[in-house]
Amino acid sequence: MADPKGFLTTGREVAPTRPVAERVRDWNEVYVPGSLLPLISKQAGRCMDCGIPFCHNGCPLGNLIPEWNDYAYREDWTAASERLHATNNFPEFTGRLCPAPCESACVLAINQPAVTIKNVEVSIIDKAWDSGDVTPQPPDRLSGKTVAVIGSGPAGLAAAQQLTRAGHTVAVYERADRIGGLLRYGIPEFKMEKSHINRRIEQMRAEGTKFRTEIEIGRDIDAAKLRKRYDAVVIAAGATVSRDLPVPGRELNGIHFAMEYLPLANKVREGDLTVSPISAQGKHVVVIGGGDTGADCVGTAHRQGAASVTQLEIMPRPGEERAPHQPWPTFPMLYKVTSAHEEGGERVYSVSTTRFEGDEHGDVQYLHLVEVEFKDGKLEQKPGTERRIPAQLVTLAMGFTGTDQANGLVEQFGLELDERGNIARDADFATNVPGVYVAGDAGRGQSLIVWAIAEGRSAARGVDRYLTGASELPAPIRPTDRALTA
């Protein structure tokens, strides 16, 4: 363990953020650069000798959290990086983007604020990059087998890196113009600067992974032909079909899915566009959906100069402490104030959109809503609570319903789907088509980045075993595993 008395003598201290007035004028990450390192050794020292580290159960990757906390406390950054990478291909992604179910499962969190596991993680990996401890790990020999990975999000990248290091020749196919999937175009720059993706891609290239951009399997290349070209295929195409809101006025101009709005802002940051064609500048913005994607829309609208930002959520406002029916070590539903929410705007809970109202040009101007409540397990409208609010730009951030079937990928492969519309797979992440595997949201449904990486690593083991008859690659989860909830 680290400091035997650390959890008694040191309070929880998280990374400080830059002043709101400063950060809304740029797109840089919200945290004060270099602010964590002076804090992190003492914070890592709060990790207790708890006997059974339940943080392992909270994390689907099985991260060796007490071990790298101990090394971080002793400032042995090289050893800490080695332990961190033993279970996680991309800790710089999870350290910035994961909601940290490990912290919810931290034993210290039973009666104290949890260890700042996420902050320790990102400190270790950033230090490792700065120190040159992150280097390419090409295989000692090649197997002669080839693998195609469809999709370059966290699941696809994790599978590709694992299989490349196992000696297979891997090509990653991405339909967008850059590698990264939703990490690239779905996550705003202020949450994770894209330089973190770029340097990891360069590491993978140096290891031997090939990348093919602007190629959509199903449209640009027939899926059945791709299968004949490679010894195995991993489908990691994500769950990219956005949930729609079929209410009157949905056809009005100015109503967009979050994944139409956010990528354009990122393309401005990449230098592809001077100004986003869907901009919040000077507009009253309404974000429908109270999750992380909704918060990303809120922060983006602030930086584009919105006149006002309102975020709507159909569910009641969560509590600020664990509810009795969500006991430790489960992942609780808590009221979160993200960096985007700190920057302003209004959050409205227990409301449902009834219709949109436009002007004579067909542009949305107002959103009509009504308060709702649960009665006998059903959501019902409260009479007399209808009202309208200004809405000149509306973003729909209500989650995703499954993988894209319109491009022909599912049909051309001949894939079977499960009862939820995801691509079905067996215990080895194999589909009904021999040699075709599925990892990430395409098989699991919408989930977290940490689950995507775990899926990619686990599917890689199944592919490796299919190609060689055996595998030493780790498989941290099974396809049927789910988050620890109540």
SVG drawing of the C-alpha trace seen along z (x, -y; Angstrom):
<svg xmlns="http://www.w3.org/2000/svg" viewBox="-54 -37 66 62">
<polyline fill="none" stroke="black" stroke-width="0.4" points="0.0,0.0 1.0,-3.7 0.8,-5.9 -0.7,-3.7 -2.3,-6.8 -3.0,-8.7 -6.7,-8.2 -6.8,-9.6 -4.5,-12.6 -5.2,-13.7 -8.5,-15.0 -9.7,-14.5 -8.4,-17.1 -9.2,-17.1 -7.7,-18.8 -8.4,-22.5 -10.1,-24.0 -9.3,-27.2 -11.6,-30.2 -14.9,-30.0 -14.4,-33.5 -11.1,-32.3 -11.9,-28.9 -15.1,-29.7 -13.0,-31.9 -10.9,-28.9 -11.2,-25.2 -8.3,-24.0 -8.9,-21.4 -10.6,-22.9 -8.0,-21.9 -5.1,-24.1 -2.0,-22.7 0.4,-20.9 -1.8,-21.4 -2.2,-17.8 1.4,-16.7 2.0,-18.6 -1.1,-17.0 -1.1,-13.6 1.4,-11.7 -0.5,-12.6 -3.8,-11.8 -2.5,-8.4 -1.4,-7.9 -5.0,-7.9 -5.4,-4.5 -5.9,-2.1 -4.8,1.4 -8.4,2.5 -7.8,6.2 -10.3,6.7 -10.0,3.7 -13.5,3.3 -12.3,0.7 -11.3,3.8 -15.0,4.8 -16.1,1.3 -13.7,1.2 -14.4,3.7 -10.7,3.5 -9.6,4.8 -7.2,2.0 -4.5,2.6 -5.4,-0.5 -3.8,0.1 -0.5,1.0 -0.2,-2.1 -1.4,-4.2 1.5,-2.9 4.0,-3.6 2.5,-7.1 2.8,-7.8 6.5,-6.9 6.9,-8.8 8.1,-5.8 6.4,-6.9 7.9,-4.3 6.7,-1.4 3.3,-3.2 3.0,-3.5 3.9,0.2 1.1,1.3 -1.3,-1.1 -0.7,0.2 -0.9,3.8 -4.7,3.6 -5.5,0.4 -4.3,-0.4 -5.4,-4.1 -5.3,-5.5 -5.1,-9.0 -8.5,-8.6 -10.2,-6.9 -8.4,-9.3 -10.1,-12.2 -13.4,-10.8 -14.5,-7.8 -17.1,-8.6 -14.9,-6.5 -17.1,-3.7 -13.9,-2.6 -14.3,-5.6 -17.9,-4.6 -16.6,-1.2 -13.6,-2.5 -13.7,-1.0 -12.8,-4.4 -16.1,-5.7 -18.2,-3.8 -17.8,-6.7 -15.3,-9.2 -14.7,-10.8 -13.2,-8.2 -9.6,-8.2 -9.1,-10.4 -8.4,-7.4 -9.1,-9.1 -6.8,-12.0 -4.0,-9.6 -4.5,-7.7 -4.2,-10.7 -1.2,-12.0 0.7,-8.8 0.1,-8.5 0.8,-12.2 4.0,-11.9 4.8,-8.7 4.4,-10.5 6.5,-13.4 9.3,-11.1 9.4,-8.9 8.1,-5.8 5.4,-5.2 7.1,-3.6 6.0,-1.4 5.8,2.4 6.1,4.1 5.7,7.9 8.8,10.1 7.5,12.1 4.5,12.0 1.9,14.7 1.1,14.4 -2.5,13.8 -4.5,10.7 -7.3,9.0 -9.6,6.1 -11.0,3.9 -14.1,1.9 -14.3,-1.2 -11.6,-3.3 -13.3,-4.1 -11.8,-2.9 -13.0,0.7 -11.6,0.9 -8.3,-0.7 -7.9,1.6 -8.6,4.7 -6.2,3.5 -3.4,2.8 -3.7,6.1 -3.8,8.1 -0.9,6.2 1.2,6.9 0.2,10.6 1.9,10.6 -1.1,10.3 -1.2,7.8 -4.1,5.5 -5.9,2.9 -8.4,0.5 -11.1,-0.9 -12.8,-4.2 -15.6,-5.9 -14.6,-9.4 -11.6,-11.3 -9.6,-10.8 -9.0,-8.0 -10.7,-8.1 -14.4,-7.5 -16.5,-9.3 -13.3,-10.1 -12.3,-12.3 -15.6,-13.9 -18.0,-13.2 -15.9,-14.5 -15.3,-18.2 -11.7,-19.5 -12.2,-21.1 -12.8,-17.6 -9.9,-15.9 -7.5,-17.6 -7.0,-15.5 -3.3,-15.6 -3.7,-12.7 -5.3,-10.6 -2.8,-11.6 0.3,-10.5 -1.4,-7.2 -2.1,-6.6 1.5,-7.2 2.5,-4.7 0.2,-2.1 1.5,-2.9 5.1,-2.3 3.9,1.0 2.6,2.0 -1.1,1.3 -2.4,-0.1 -5.2,-2.7 -7.7,-3.2 -9.8,-6.3 -12.9,-7.5 -13.9,-3.9 -17.3,-2.7 -17.7,1.0 -21.1,1.8 -21.0,-1.2 -17.5,-1.6 -16.5,2.0 -18.9,4.9 -18.7,6.6 -18.7,10.1 -15.7,9.2 -13.8,7.8 -14.3,11.1 -12.7,13.0 -9.8,10.6 -8.9,11.1 -8.4,14.1 -10.6,12.5 -12.8,9.4 -13.6,7.4 -16.7,5.2 -16.3,2.2 -18.6,-0.2 -20.3,-1.5 -24.0,-2.2 -24.3,-5.3 -28.0,-5.5 -29.2,-8.5 -32.6,-8.3 -35.0,-10.6 -37.9,-12.7 -41.0,-12.3 -43.1,-15.2 -44.9,-17.9 -42.4,-20.4 -39.5,-18.0 -38.9,-18.8 -38.1,-22.5 -34.7,-23.9 -32.4,-24.2 -33.2,-20.8 -30.2,-18.5 -28.9,-15.3 -25.9,-15.9 -23.8,-13.9 -24.6,-16.3 -23.7,-19.3 -20.6,-18.2 -18.5,-16.8 -18.8,-20.1 -17.4,-22.0 -14.5,-19.6 -13.9,-20.0 -13.4,-23.7 -10.8,-22.9 -9.1,-20.5 -8.9,-23.4 -11.3,-21.8 -13.9,-24.6 -13.6,-28.3 -17.0,-28.4 -19.4,-25.6 -22.5,-25.5 -24.5,-24.6 -23.5,-27.3 -25.0,-28.5 -23.7,-32.0 -26.3,-34.5 -29.1,-31.9 -31.2,-30.5 -30.1,-26.9 -32.0,-24.0 -30.3,-20.6 -32.7,-17.7 -31.0,-15.0 -29.3,-15.2 -26.3,-12.9 -22.7,-13.4 -23.4,-14.0 -25.9,-16.7 -23.3,-18.3 -20.9,-18.3 -23.5,-20.2 -23.9,-22.7 -20.1,-23.4 -19.9,-23.7 -22.8,-26.2 -21.1,-28.3 -17.9,-28.5 -19.8,-29.4 -21.4,-32.4 -25.0,-31.2 -27.5,-33.8 -28.8,-31.2 -28.5,-27.5 -31.2,-25.3 -30.8,-21.5 -33.9,-19.4 -34.1,-16.0 -37.3,-13.9 -36.2,-12.1 -36.3,-13.7 -33.2,-15.4 -30.9,-12.8 -29.9,-13.3 -26.4,-14.5 -25.8,-11.5 -26.4,-7.7 -30.0,-6.6 -30.7,-3.7 -31.5,-1.5 -28.1,-2.2 -25.7,-1.0 -21.9,-0.9 -20.2,0.4 -22.8,0.0 -22.5,-2.9 -25.1,-5.4 -27.1,-7.9 -26.0,-11.2 -26.5,-14.9 -23.4,-15.9 -22.1,-19.4 -19.7,-19.0 -17.3,-21.7 -19.9,-22.7 -22.6,-23.2 -20.2,-25.4 -20.0,-27.7 -23.7,-28.6 -27.1,-27.7 -30.2,-26.3 -31.0,-22.6 -34.7,-21.6 -35.7,-18.2 -39.0,-16.2 -40.1,-17.7 -41.1,-16.3 -41.1,-18.1 -44.6,-18.2 -43.9,-20.1 -41.7,-22.6 -42.9,-25.9 -41.3,-27.7 -41.4,-31.0 -42.6,-31.7 -39.2,-30.6 -39.4,-27.1 -36.8,-27.8 -37.5,-26.6 -38.2,-29.4 -39.8,-27.8 -40.0,-24.5 -43.2,-23.5 -42.8,-21.4 -44.8,-19.9 -43.9,-18.7 -44.1,-15.0 -44.1,-12.6 -44.1,-8.9 -47.4,-7.4 -47.8,-3.7 -44.5,-3.2 -45.7,-5.2 -44.6,-8.6 -47.6,-11.0 -48.0,-14.6 -49.0,-17.1 -52.0,-19.1 -51.7,-22.9 -47.8,-22.8 -47.5,-23.4 -45.2,-26.3 -42.9,-27.3 -39.3,-28.4 -37.2,-30.2 -35.3,-27.7 -33.4,-28.7 -31.1,-25.8 -32.1,-22.4 -29.8,-19.5 -31.1,-16.0 -28.8,-14.1 -31.0,-11.3 -28.7,-8.4 -28.3,-5.8 -30.4,-2.9 -28.0,-0.6 -25.4,-0.1 -26.0,-1.5 -27.8,1.0 -28.6,-1.4 -25.0,-1.1 -25.5,2.6 -22.8,4.0 -25.1,6.2 -27.0,7.5 -23.9,8.1 -22.2,10.1 -25.4,12.0 -25.2,11.1 -27.7,12.2 -29.0,9.6 -30.0,10.0 -33.3,9.0 -32.1,5.5 -31.0,5.0 -27.3,5.4 -25.0,7.7 -25.2,11.1 -22.1,12.8 -21.0,15.9 -18.7,16.2 -15.6,15.5 -17.2,12.3 -17.7,14.3 -20.8,13.6 -22.7,16.3 -20.4,15.8 -17.1,17.7 -14.1,15.5 -16.2,12.3 -16.2,10.9 -17.9,7.9 -16.6,5.6 -17.9,2.5 -21.2,0.7 -22.1,2.6 -22.5,5.7 -23.1,4.4 -25.2,1.3 -24.5,-2.2 -22.0,-2.1 -18.9,-3.7 -15.4,-4.1 -13.9,-1.8 -16.3,0.9 -15.4,0.4 -11.7,0.8 -12.4,3.9 -14.5,5.3 -11.8,4.6 -9.2,6.4 -11.5,9.4 -12.5,9.7 -8.9,9.6 -8.3,12.8 -11.1,14.5 -9.7,13.6 -6.2,14.6 -7.4,18.0 -9.4,18.4 -6.3,17.7 -3.7,19.6 -5.6,22.2 -4.5,20.6 -4.0,17.1 -2.1,15.4 -4.0,12.2 -6.1,11.1 -9.9,11.1 -11.0,8.8 -14.8,9.3 -17.3,11.7 -20.0,10.4 -22.6,10.9 -20.9,8.9 -22.6,5.7 -21.8,2.7 -22.3,3.1 -25.6,1.5 -28.6,2.0"/>
</svg>
